[in-house]
Amino acid sequence: MKPKRIFVFFLHIFEYLQIQRIKIRKFYMDYLRPTGRLLYIFFGFLSVTILILDFGFYYPDEWKPYVTICIRTLVSFFICYESFHLLFTNKKWKEYLKLHKIELIILIMLGLEIIYEKNIVEVLKSYHISGEDTTLIFLSANQFLFLFSNLAHFFRLSRNHDSKKLNPSIVFVSSFAFIILLGICFLHFPKSTIGSVKSIDLVFTTISATCVTGLSTIDISTQFSLTGQLVILLLIQVGGLGLMTLTSFFSIFLTGKVSVSDTMMIKDLLSEETMGRAKEILKQITLQTLIIEFIGAILLFNSFPKNYPIELSKKIYYSIFHSISAFCNAGFSLLPNGLNTEAFQRSEGFLSVIMFLIVMGGLGFPVLFQMRSRLSNPLDYKFRWSVTSKLVFWTTGCLLLFGWISYYYLEQDNSLKGLTTSEQIFHSLFYSVTTRTAGFNTLELGQMGLPITFISFFLMWVGASPVSTGGGIKTTTFAISLLNITNEIRGKDRMEIDHRTIANSSIARASATIVLSLFVIFTAIFCLLLTENANFIDLCFEVVSAFGTVGLTRGLTPHLSDYGKIIICTVMFVGRVGILTLLVALSKKVDRISYEYPKEYVVVG
C-alpha cells in the first residue's frame, strides 16, 4: 500500500472516530449529563451527611463497612463523572483545563491516593496511628476532596446568577451570626465533647472562638475531644479572617473571577478607593494569613520547650493550633494552664514567636499588604505609605511602648516579683503585646495591682488596628480622635496628616465609635452588677476584655452565672463586628434630600 493511501486510510478512520465522538457526546449531553448532575448533587449531600456522622456521632461498628462502601462509591462516581466531563466537553481541552483546574487537581490526587493507598496507610501506622484511625483519615480525606469539588461547582454555578448589591454591614454581621449558629450545632455533636457540657458553655465557647476573644468558661483541652478542638480552631480561623473574606477568596480561587456586586462589597468592607485594589488585597489577605500561620507553626515547633513532655504528633498539632490562635488574636490554648507554666514562662523563643504572630495579626491586612509590597520592591521610588498605615505604625508602637514601660515599673512588687531583671523586661513586653486583643498570659493576672489594671483597661479598649483579626475601637480611631481634639484646641477646622486632608466622615465615625463603645461597656458592667456577686474591678476587667476581644480574665469567667455568660457573649459579638457596623446593619437608610436647613450652633462643652 502506497504512503498516500495509508495517509488517506488513517484520515478516514480519524474522521469516523470524530463523528462517533460527536454522536456519543450528544447522547451524553442530552441524556447522561442531566442525570449525572442530579447524582452529583445527591452524592454531595450524602458526603456531608457521612462526614458529620463520622466526626460528630458514635455509631455501631456494624455500620462501618457500609459507610466505607458509600465513601468508595462517592469517590468512584466523582472520578467517572469528571473523566466523562473532560472527554465529552464541547469546549477546547485547553480552555476546559484552565476553567476546571481544581477538579482536575483533585482527580489526580484521588487517583494517586488510590494507587498508593497501602503506602499511605503504612506511613500513618509508623506514626503510631491505629488502623481504625488510619482508615478514618484516609476516607475523610476523600470526603473533603469530594466536598471541595462540590464547592468549586457551586461557586461556578453561582457566578452565572449574579446577586444584587447588599449592604456590606449586613453581610459582615450576618456572616458572623451564621458561623456562630453553625459552630453551636457542631459543638453539640456527641463526639465534640468529653463528658457532659452545658449548652450555655458551648454557646459561650462558640461565640468566643468566632469573635476571636479567648474567654472560656470551661477547659477546652480536657472537655473537648479532637473533633471539638478542630471545630474551635476552624471557628477561630474563619472568625479572624471573616466569612465574607473567605467566601470571596474561594470564589476567585475556584472560578478565577468574582462578581461586580461582590467586588463592590469587598471594596466597602476594606474601605478601599478602587475595586481592582480591593480584589488584589483580598487575595493577599488569605494567602498572607496562611503563609504567616505556616511559618509561625514551624517556628513554634522548633522553639517548643524541650523540658515539656509531649508526643511528636501532639507537638505538631499544638504548634499549628497556637500559631492560628496567636495570629488571629484569639488567645485559646490547649495547654492545661495556658502559657502560665514554668516551662513556657522560661521559653523566650516560643513566647517571642507568639508575640510576633500577635503583632502581625493586629496590624491589619491592608497594612500587611503594603509591607509586603515594600519588602518585595525596596527601591520603588513611587511607593507611598498610606495615611492608615502610618497611623497604625505610630499608634501601635506608642501603645506597645507605653504598656511595656508601665507594666515593668508598676508591677515590680506584684506579678513580676521574684523574676530576674531580664525576665521582668521580657514578660512586661509580652503583657503589653497580649493586652492588645490577644489574651495569652504568662503571669497570674490576679496578682496585678490596680494601677496596671486601669492601664490594661485602656490598652484593651483601644485594641488592634482596622481590618485585622483583633477587636477594640481600633488604633486609627483613637489616633483620629486624639488629633481631632488637638485641632479643636488649636482652632483648626481641617485635619491634615502627611499632606492629606482627612475626610469629615472618618472623623465623625471615629467619634461615634468611641461614644458607642463606652455606652456598651458601661451598660454591660451595670447588667453584670445586677446578675453577679463579684469584685467590681473583676467585672470591669471582664467586660472590657470581652469588648476588646482580648480574652484576659482575673479568674471570673468560669464562675459567671448563665445570665452573666449571655451578657458577655453579647459584648464579645458587638466588640468583634463593631457597634457602629451593627447599628448600620440594623438601621434603615434615609433618603438623600436636596435641600438644607439654615445652620444654628448649639452650645457644647
C-alpha positions as CSV (number, residue, x, y, z in Angstrom):
1,M,0.0,0.0,0.0
2,K,1.3,3.4,-1.0
3,P,2.1,6.1,1.6
4,K,-0.6,8.3,0.2
5,R,-3.3,5.6,0.5
6,I,-2.1,4.9,4.1
7,F,-2.5,8.5,5.0
8,V,-6.0,8.7,3.4
9,F,-7.0,5.5,5.3
10,F,-5.9,6.8,8.7
11,L,-7.6,10.1,7.9
12,H,-10.9,8.4,7.2
13,I,-10.5,6.5,10.5
14,F,-9.9,9.7,12.4
15,E,-12.9,11.4,10.8
16,Y,-15.0,8.4,11.6
17,L,-13.9,8.5,15.2
18,Q,-14.6,12.2,15.4
19,I,-18.1,11.7,14.1
20,Q,-18.7,8.9,16.6
21,R,-17.3,11.1,19.4
22,I,-19.7,13.8,18.4
23,K,-22.7,11.4,18.4
24,I,-21.6,10.0,21.8
25,R,-21.1,13.5,23.2
26,K,-24.6,14.5,22.0
27,F,-26.0,11.4,23.7
28,Y,-24.0,12.2,26.8
29,M,-25.1,15.8,26.9
30,D,-28.8,15.0,26.2
31,Y,-29.3,12.0,28.5
32,L,-26.4,11.2,30.8
33,R,-25.2,14.6,31.9
34,P,-28.6,15.8,33.5
35,T,-28.8,12.5,35.4
36,G,-25.1,12.8,36.4
37,R,-25.7,16.3,37.7
38,L,-28.6,15.2,39.9
39,L,-26.5,12.3,41.2
40,Y,-23.6,14.7,41.8
41,I,-25.8,16.9,44.0
42,F,-27.2,13.9,45.8
43,F,-23.8,12.5,46.5
44,G,-22.7,15.9,47.7
45,F,-25.3,15.9,50.4
46,L,-24.6,12.3,51.1
47,S,-20.9,13.1,51.6
48,V,-21.7,15.9,54.0
49,T,-24.0,13.5,55.9
50,I,-21.3,10.8,56.2
51,L,-18.7,13.4,57.2
52,I,-20.9,14.7,60.0
53,L,-21.7,11.1,61.0
54,D,-18.0,10.1,61.1
55,F,-16.8,13.1,63.1
56,G,-19.9,14.1,65.1
57,F,-21.7,10.9,66.2
58,Y,-21.0,7.5,67.6
59,Y,-22.5,4.7,65.6
60,P,-22.4,0.8,65.8
61,D,-19.3,-1.0,64.4
62,E,-21.7,-2.9,62.1
63,W,-22.3,0.3,60.1
64,K,-18.6,0.9,59.3
65,P,-18.4,-1.5,56.3
66,Y,-21.5,0.2,54.8
67,V,-20.0,3.7,55.4
68,T,-16.8,2.6,53.8
69,I,-18.7,1.3,50.7
70,C,-20.6,4.6,50.5
71,I,-17.4,6.6,50.5
72,R,-15.7,4.4,47.9
73,T,-18.8,4.8,45.8
74,L,-18.7,8.6,46.1
75,V,-15.0,8.7,45.1
76,S,-15.6,6.3,42.2
77,F,-18.5,8.3,40.9
78,F,-16.5,11.5,41.1
79,I,-13.7,10.1,39.1
80,C,-16.0,8.7,36.4
81,Y,-18.1,12.0,36.3
82,E,-15.1,14.2,35.9
83,S,-13.4,11.9,33.4
84,F,-16.6,11.8,31.2
85,H,-17.0,15.5,31.6
86,L,-13.4,16.1,30.3
87,L,-13.7,13.5,27.5
88,F,-17.0,14.9,26.0
89,T,-16.7,18.6,26.7
90,N,-17.8,20.9,24.0
91,K,-15.0,23.3,24.8
92,K,-11.5,23.2,23.7
93,W,-9.5,21.0,26.1
94,K,-7.0,23.8,26.9
95,E,-9.9,26.1,27.8
96,Y,-11.6,23.4,29.8
97,L,-8.4,22.5,31.8
98,K,-8.0,26.2,32.6
99,L,-11.6,26.6,33.9
100,H,-11.7,23.2,35.8
101,K,-8.2,23.1,37.1
102,I,-9.4,22.5,40.7
103,E,-11.4,19.4,39.8
104,L,-8.6,18.0,37.8
105,I,-6.1,18.5,40.6
106,I,-8.5,16.7,43.0
107,L,-9.0,14.0,40.4
108,I,-5.2,13.4,40.2
109,M,-4.9,13.5,44.0
110,L,-7.6,10.9,44.3
111,G,-6.0,8.7,41.7
112,L,-2.6,8.8,43.4
113,E,-4.3,8.2,46.7
114,I,-6.0,5.0,45.4
115,I,-2.7,3.8,43.7
116,Y,-0.6,4.4,46.8
117,E,-3.2,3.7,49.5
118,K,-1.2,0.9,51.1
119,N,1.9,3.1,51.3
120,I,0.0,5.9,52.9
121,V,-1.5,3.6,55.4
122,E,1.9,2.2,56.3
123,V,3.3,5.7,56.8
124,L,0.4,6.6,59.1
125,K,0.9,3.5,61.1
126,S,4.6,4.2,61.5
127,Y,3.5,7.3,63.5
128,H,1.6,5.0,65.9
129,I,-1.8,5.9,64.4
130,S,-4.1,2.9,64.8
131,G,-5.6,1.1,61.8
132,E,-9.1,2.4,62.6
133,D,-7.8,6.0,62.8
134,T,-5.8,5.4,59.6
135,T,-9.0,4.3,57.7
136,L,-10.9,7.3,59.1
137,I,-8.2,9.7,58.0
138,F,-8.0,8.1,54.5
139,L,-11.7,8.1,54.0
140,S,-12.1,11.6,55.4
141,A,-9.5,12.9,53.0
142,N,-11.6,11.5,50.1
143,Q,-14.7,13.2,51.5
144,F,-13.0,16.5,51.9
145,L,-11.7,16.4,48.4
146,F,-15.2,15.5,47.1
147,L,-16.7,18.4,49.1
148,F,-14.1,20.8,47.8
149,S,-15.0,19.7,44.3
150,N,-18.7,20.3,45.1
151,L,-17.7,23.8,46.4
152,A,-16.0,24.5,43.0
153,H,-19.1,23.5,41.1
154,F,-21.3,25.6,43.5
155,F,-19.2,28.8,43.0
156,R,-19.0,28.3,39.3
157,L,-22.8,28.0,39.1
158,S,-23.4,30.9,41.4
159,R,-21.2,33.2,39.3
160,N,-23.8,32.7,36.5
161,H,-26.5,34.2,38.7
162,D,-25.2,37.4,40.0
163,S,-26.9,38.7,43.1
164,K,-28.0,42.2,43.7
165,K,-25.9,44.5,45.8
166,L,-26.3,44.1,49.5
167,N,-25.3,46.4,52.4
168,P,-21.7,45.3,53.4
169,S,-22.5,45.9,57.1
170,I,-25.5,43.4,56.9
171,V,-23.3,40.9,55.1
172,F,-20.5,41.3,57.7
173,V,-22.7,41.0,60.7
174,S,-24.8,38.2,59.2
175,S,-21.8,36.1,58.3
176,F,-20.6,36.1,61.9
177,A,-24.1,35.2,63.1
178,F,-24.3,32.4,60.6
179,I,-20.9,30.9,61.6
180,I,-21.8,31.1,65.3
181,L,-25.0,29.2,64.7
182,L,-23.1,26.6,62.6
183,G,-20.5,26.3,65.3
184,I,-23.1,25.8,68.1
185,C,-24.6,22.9,66.1
186,F,-21.2,21.3,65.5
187,L,-20.1,21.6,69.2
188,H,-23.3,19.9,70.2
189,F,-22.4,16.8,68.4
190,P,-21.7,13.9,70.8
191,K,-18.1,13.4,69.6
192,S,-17.2,17.0,70.1
193,T,-17.2,16.9,73.9
194,I,-15.8,14.7,76.6
195,G,-18.5,14.1,79.2
196,S,-21.5,16.4,79.8
197,V,-21.1,20.1,78.9
198,K,-23.9,22.6,79.4
199,S,-25.4,24.2,76.3
200,I,-24.7,27.7,77.5
201,D,-21.0,26.8,77.8
202,L,-20.9,25.5,74.3
203,V,-22.6,28.7,73.1
204,F,-20.2,30.8,75.0
205,T,-17.2,28.9,73.6
206,T,-18.5,29.2,70.1
207,I,-19.0,32.9,70.3
208,S,-15.7,33.4,72.0
209,A,-13.9,31.4,69.2
210,T,-15.7,33.0,66.3
211,C,-15.2,36.5,67.8
212,V,-11.5,35.5,68.4
213,T,-11.8,36.5,72.1
214,G,-10.3,33.6,74.1
215,L,-12.6,33.8,77.1
216,S,-13.8,30.3,78.2
217,T,-16.0,29.0,80.9
218,I,-14.6,25.5,80.5
219,D,-11.2,24.0,79.9
220,I,-11.1,23.3,76.1
221,S,-8.1,21.0,76.5
222,T,-9.9,18.5,78.7
223,Q,-13.6,18.9,78.0
224,F,-13.4,18.9,74.2
225,S,-12.3,16.0,72.1
226,L,-10.1,16.3,69.0
227,T,-13.3,16.9,66.9
228,G,-14.4,19.7,69.2
229,Q,-11.0,21.3,69.2
230,L,-10.8,21.2,65.4
231,V,-14.2,22.9,65.2
232,I,-12.9,25.6,67.6
233,L,-9.8,26.0,65.5
234,L,-11.9,26.4,62.4
235,L,-14.1,28.9,64.1
236,I,-11.0,30.9,65.1
237,Q,-9.7,30.9,61.6
238,V,-13.0,31.9,60.0
239,G,-13.7,34.5,62.7
240,G,-10.2,36.0,62.3
241,L,-10.5,36.4,58.5
242,G,-14.2,36.9,58.3
243,L,-16.6,34.7,56.3
244,M,-17.1,37.3,53.6
245,T,-13.3,37.5,53.0
246,L,-13.0,33.7,52.8
247,T,-16.1,33.3,50.6
248,S,-14.9,35.9,48.2
249,F,-11.4,34.4,48.2
250,F,-12.7,30.9,47.3
251,S,-14.9,32.5,44.7
252,I,-11.8,33.9,43.0
253,F,-9.7,30.8,43.7
254,L,-12.2,28.3,42.4
255,T,-13.7,30.2,39.5
256,G,-10.9,32.6,38.6
257,K,-13.2,35.6,38.9
258,V,-15.6,37.4,41.3
259,S,-18.9,39.2,40.5
260,V,-19.1,43.0,40.3
261,S,-21.5,43.2,43.2
262,D,-19.1,41.1,45.4
263,T,-16.2,43.3,44.4
264,M,-18.1,46.4,45.3
265,M,-19.0,44.8,48.7
266,I,-15.3,43.9,49.3
267,K,-14.3,47.4,48.4
268,D,-16.7,48.8,51.0
269,L,-15.6,46.3,53.7
270,L,-11.9,47.0,53.2
271,S,-12.6,50.8,52.9
272,E,-10.6,50.9,49.6
273,E,-10.9,53.5,46.9
274,T,-10.8,51.3,43.9
275,M,-12.3,47.9,43.0
276,G,-9.1,46.5,41.5
277,R,-7.1,47.2,44.6
278,A,-9.8,45.7,46.8
279,K,-9.7,42.4,44.8
280,E,-5.9,42.3,45.0
281,I,-5.9,42.9,48.7
282,L,-8.5,40.2,49.2
283,K,-6.3,37.6,47.6
284,Q,-3.3,38.8,49.6
285,I,-5.2,38.7,52.9
286,T,-5.9,35.0,52.7
287,L,-2.6,34.0,51.2
288,Q,-0.6,36.1,53.7
289,T,-2.6,34.7,56.5
290,L,-1.9,31.1,55.5
291,I,1.8,31.8,54.9
292,I,2.4,33.6,58.2
293,E,0.5,30.9,60.2
294,F,2.5,28.2,58.4
295,I,5.8,29.9,59.2
296,G,4.6,30.6,62.8
297,A,3.8,26.9,63.3
298,I,7.2,25.8,62.1
299,L,8.9,28.3,64.4
300,L,6.7,27.3,67.4
301,F,7.5,23.6,66.7
302,N,11.3,24.3,66.7
303,S,11.1,26.5,69.8
304,F,8.8,24.3,71.8
305,P,10.2,23.9,75.4
306,K,12.5,20.8,75.5
307,N,11.6,20.1,79.1
308,Y,7.9,19.8,78.3
309,P,7.0,16.2,77.8
310,I,4.8,15.8,74.7
311,E,4.4,13.3,71.8
312,L,5.6,14.3,68.3
313,S,2.1,14.2,66.8
314,K,0.7,16.4,69.7
315,K,3.7,18.8,69.3
316,I,2.9,19.3,65.7
317,Y,-0.8,19.8,66.4
318,Y,-0.2,22.2,69.3
319,S,2.2,24.2,67.2
320,I,-0.4,24.6,64.4
321,F,-3.2,25.4,66.9
322,H,-1.2,28.1,68.8
323,S,0.0,29.6,65.6
324,I,-3.5,30.1,64.3
325,S,-4.7,31.2,67.7
326,A,-1.9,33.8,68.1
327,F,-2.2,35.3,64.6
328,C,-6.0,35.5,64.8
329,N,-5.5,37.1,68.3
330,A,-7.8,34.5,69.8
331,G,-5.8,33.6,72.9
332,F,-7.1,30.0,73.1
333,S,-4.6,27.4,74.3
334,L,-4.6,23.6,74.5
335,L,-2.2,23.6,77.4
336,P,-3.8,22.9,80.8
337,N,-2.8,26.3,82.3
338,G,-2.2,28.1,79.1
339,L,1.3,29.7,78.8
340,N,1.2,30.3,82.6
341,T,3.5,27.4,83.4
342,E,7.2,27.4,84.3
343,A,8.2,25.6,81.2
344,F,6.7,28.2,78.9
345,Q,7.5,31.2,81.2
346,R,11.2,30.5,80.6
347,S,10.8,29.6,76.9
348,E,11.6,33.1,75.5
349,G,11.9,31.7,72.0
350,F,8.4,30.2,72.0
351,L,6.9,33.4,73.5
352,S,8.7,35.6,71.1
353,V,7.1,33.8,68.1
354,I,3.7,34.2,69.8
355,M,4.3,37.9,70.2
356,F,5.4,38.2,66.6
357,L,2.2,36.5,65.4
358,I,0.0,38.6,67.6
359,V,1.5,41.9,66.3
360,M,1.3,40.7,62.7
361,G,-2.4,39.8,63.1
362,G,-3.2,43.0,64.9
363,L,-1.6,45.4,62.3
364,G,-4.4,44.9,59.8
365,F,-4.4,43.2,56.4
366,P,-4.1,46.4,54.3
367,V,-1.0,47.3,56.3
368,L,0.5,43.8,55.8
369,F,-0.3,44.2,52.1
370,Q,1.7,47.4,52.0
371,M,4.5,45.9,54.0
372,R,4.8,43.0,51.5
373,S,4.8,45.4,48.6
374,R,7.5,47.5,50.2
375,L,9.7,44.5,51.0
376,S,9.3,43.0,47.6
377,N,10.2,46.3,45.9
378,P,12.5,48.2,48.3
379,L,13.8,50.5,45.5
380,D,10.4,51.5,44.2
381,Y,10.5,55.4,44.4
382,K,6.8,55.6,43.6
383,F,5.8,53.7,46.7
384,R,4.0,55.6,49.3
385,W,2.8,54.5,52.7
386,S,-0.9,55.2,53.2
387,V,-2.1,57.5,56.0
388,T,-3.8,54.5,57.6
389,S,-0.5,52.5,57.6
390,K,1.4,55.4,59.2
391,L,-1.3,55.9,61.9
392,V,-1.2,52.2,62.6
393,F,2.6,52.1,62.9
394,W,2.8,55.1,65.2
395,T,-0.2,54.3,67.4
396,T,0.8,50.6,67.7
397,G,4.4,51.5,68.6
398,C,3.4,54.1,71.2
399,L,0.8,51.9,72.8
400,L,3.2,48.9,73.0
401,L,6.0,51.1,74.5
402,F,3.6,52.7,76.9
403,G,2.3,49.3,78.1
404,W,5.8,47.8,78.3
405,I,7.2,50.6,80.5
406,S,4.1,50.9,82.6
407,Y,4.0,47.2,83.4
408,Y,7.7,47.0,84.2
409,Y,7.7,49.9,86.7
410,L,4.2,49.3,88.2
411,E,4.4,45.5,88.8
412,Q,7.9,45.2,90.4
413,D,6.3,44.3,93.8
414,N,3.4,42.3,92.4
415,S,3.2,39.9,89.5
416,L,6.9,40.5,88.4
417,K,8.2,39.8,91.9
418,G,10.8,37.0,92.1
419,L,11.9,37.3,88.4
420,T,15.3,38.4,87.2
421,T,15.6,41.8,85.5
422,S,15.8,40.3,82.0
423,E,12.7,38.2,82.7
424,Q,10.8,41.2,84.1
425,I,11.6,43.2,80.9
426,F,10.6,40.3,78.7
427,H,7.3,39.5,80.4
428,S,6.4,43.2,80.6
429,L,6.7,43.4,76.8
430,F,4.7,40.2,76.4
431,Y,1.9,41.5,78.6
432,S,1.9,44.8,76.6
433,V,1.6,42.8,73.4
434,T,-1.0,40.3,74.6
435,T,-3.2,43.0,76.1
436,R,-3.8,44.3,72.5
437,T,-6.7,41.8,71.9
438,A,-4.6,38.5,72.1
439,G,-5.4,37.1,75.5
440,F,-2.4,34.9,76.3
441,N,-0.9,35.3,79.7
442,T,2.3,34.1,81.3
443,L,1.8,35.6,84.7
444,E,-1.0,35.4,87.3
445,L,-3.4,38.3,86.5
446,G,-5.0,38.1,89.9
447,Q,-1.7,39.4,91.4
448,M,-1.7,42.6,89.3
449,G,-2.0,45.9,91.2
450,L,-4.9,48.3,90.5
451,P,-2.7,50.9,88.6
452,I,-1.7,48.4,85.9
453,T,-5.2,47.1,85.8
454,F,-6.6,50.5,84.9
455,I,-3.9,50.8,82.2
456,S,-4.9,47.4,80.9
457,F,-8.5,48.8,80.5
458,F,-7.2,51.5,78.2
459,L,-5.0,49.1,76.2
460,M,-7.8,46.5,75.8
461,W,-10.3,49.3,74.9
462,V,-8.1,50.6,72.0
463,G,-7.3,47.1,70.8
464,A,-5.8,46.3,67.4
465,S,-5.9,48.0,64.0
466,P,-8.8,48.2,61.4
467,V,-9.4,45.2,59.1
468,S,-7.3,43.0,61.4
469,T,-8.0,39.9,63.4
470,G,-8.4,41.9,66.7
471,G,-11.1,43.9,68.3
472,G,-11.4,47.2,70.3
473,I,-12.2,50.6,68.9
474,K,-9.0,50.3,66.8
475,T,-5.8,52.3,66.8
476,T,-6.7,54.6,63.9
477,T,-10.0,55.5,65.7
478,F,-8.1,56.5,68.8
479,A,-5.4,58.4,66.7
480,I,-8.0,60.3,64.6
481,S,-10.0,61.3,67.7
482,L,-6.8,62.4,69.5
483,L,-5.8,64.6,66.6
484,N,-9.3,66.0,66.3
485,I,-9.1,67.1,69.9
486,T,-5.7,68.7,69.2
487,N,-7.3,70.5,66.2
488,E,-10.2,71.8,68.3
489,I,-7.8,73.2,70.9
490,R,-5.7,74.9,68.2
491,G,-8.8,76.2,66.4
492,K,-8.0,74.3,63.2
493,D,-11.0,73.4,61.1
494,R,-9.4,70.7,58.9
495,M,-7.4,67.6,59.9
496,E,-4.3,67.2,57.7
497,I,-1.9,64.2,58.0
498,D,1.1,63.7,55.7
499,H,-0.1,66.3,53.2
500,R,-3.6,64.7,53.1
501,T,-6.9,66.0,54.4
502,I,-8.8,63.5,56.4
503,A,-12.5,63.2,55.4
504,N,-15.1,64.6,57.9
505,S,-16.9,61.2,57.6
506,S,-13.9,59.4,59.1
507,I,-13.6,61.9,62.0
508,A,-17.4,61.6,62.7
509,R,-17.2,57.8,62.5
510,A,-14.2,57.7,65.0
511,S,-16.1,60.0,67.5
512,A,-19.3,57.9,67.2
513,T,-17.3,54.7,67.7
514,I,-15.8,55.9,70.9
515,V,-19.1,57.2,72.4
516,L,-20.9,54.0,71.4
517,S,-18.1,51.7,72.8
518,L,-18.3,53.5,76.2
519,F,-22.1,53.1,76.2
520,V,-21.8,49.3,75.5
521,I,-19.1,48.9,78.2
522,F,-20.9,50.8,80.9
523,T,-24.3,49.1,80.1
524,A,-22.7,45.7,80.3
525,I,-20.9,46.5,83.6
526,F,-24.2,47.7,85.1
527,C,-26.0,44.5,83.9
528,L,-23.3,42.3,85.4
529,L,-23.6,44.2,88.7
530,L,-27.3,43.0,88.8
531,T,-26.5,39.4,87.9
532,E,-23.1,38.6,89.5
533,N,-21.8,38.7,93.0
534,A,-18.1,39.5,92.3
535,N,-15.5,42.2,92.8
536,F,-16.2,45.4,90.8
537,I,-12.7,45.6,89.3
538,D,-13.0,42.0,88.1
539,L,-16.4,42.7,86.5
540,C,-15.0,45.8,84.7
541,F,-11.9,43.8,83.5
542,E,-14.2,41.0,82.2
543,V,-16.4,43.4,80.2
544,V,-13.5,45.5,78.7
545,S,-11.7,42.2,77.9
546,A,-14.8,40.9,76.1
547,F,-15.4,44.1,74.2
548,G,-11.8,44.3,73.0
549,T,-11.9,40.6,72.2
550,V,-8.8,40.2,74.4
551,G,-9.6,37.1,76.4
552,L,-7.8,38.0,79.5
553,T,-9.6,37.4,82.8
554,R,-8.9,37.8,86.5
555,G,-10.5,34.4,87.1
556,L,-14.1,35.4,86.9
557,T,-15.1,33.8,83.6
558,P,-15.7,30.2,84.9
559,H,-17.8,31.5,87.8
560,L,-20.2,33.6,85.7
561,S,-23.9,32.8,86.1
562,D,-25.9,31.9,83.0
563,Y,-27.2,35.5,82.7
564,G,-23.7,36.8,83.0
565,K,-22.5,34.5,80.3
566,I,-25.2,35.8,77.9
567,I,-24.2,39.4,78.7
568,I,-20.5,38.6,78.0
569,C,-21.5,36.8,74.8
570,T,-23.4,39.8,73.6
571,V,-20.4,42.1,74.4
572,M,-18.0,39.8,72.5
573,F,-20.2,39.8,69.4
574,V,-20.6,43.6,69.5
575,G,-16.9,44.1,70.1
576,R,-15.9,41.9,67.2
577,V,-18.3,43.2,64.5
578,G,-18.2,46.8,65.8
579,I,-21.1,48.6,67.5
580,L,-21.4,51.2,64.7
581,T,-21.3,48.5,62.0
582,L,-24.0,46.6,63.9
583,L,-26.2,49.7,64.2
584,V,-25.7,50.5,60.5
585,A,-26.8,46.9,59.6
586,L,-29.9,47.2,61.7
587,S,-30.9,50.7,60.7
588,K,-32.8,51.7,57.6
589,K,-31.0,54.1,55.2
590,V,-32.6,57.6,54.9
591,D,-33.3,59.0,51.5
592,R,-31.0,61.7,50.3
593,I,-32.5,65.2,50.3
594,S,-31.6,68.1,48.0
595,Y,-32.4,70.9,50.5
596,E,-30.6,72.1,53.6
597,Y,-32.0,74.0,56.6
598,P,-30.3,77.1,58.0
599,K,-27.3,76.4,60.3
600,E,-27.5,77.0,64.0
601,Y,-24.7,76.5,66.5
602,V,-25.5,74.7,69.8
603,V,-23.6,75.4,72.9
604,V,-21.5,72.3,73.8
605,G,-18.5,71.6,76.1
